[in-house]
């Protein structure tokens, strides 16, 4: 009787080990699959961020360029207006004066 029970315990134990091994293999393959899916999602998310932000960044660069152009144009117009209001004698003196 004891040997019969011992045999059943061994059989049940082997069955549990086999089931545990199968479960570990399944969990391992699911973890690998999940890791691959997460990597793919991260790559797509990174590309999407770049795709969305590059046009916005170029808009900012264009806007800053336009603002700089406007400021330079205003400054040049002011300088030319002041220059045109000077007498020829004053223009000569200003042209001869060293810039600081």
Secondary structure, DSSP 8 states (H G I E B T S, - for coil): -HHHHHHHHHHHHHHHHHHHHHHHHHHHHHHHHHHHHHHHHHHHHHHHHHHHHHHHHHHHHHHHHHHHHHHHHHHHHHHHHHHHHS-HHHHHHHHHS---
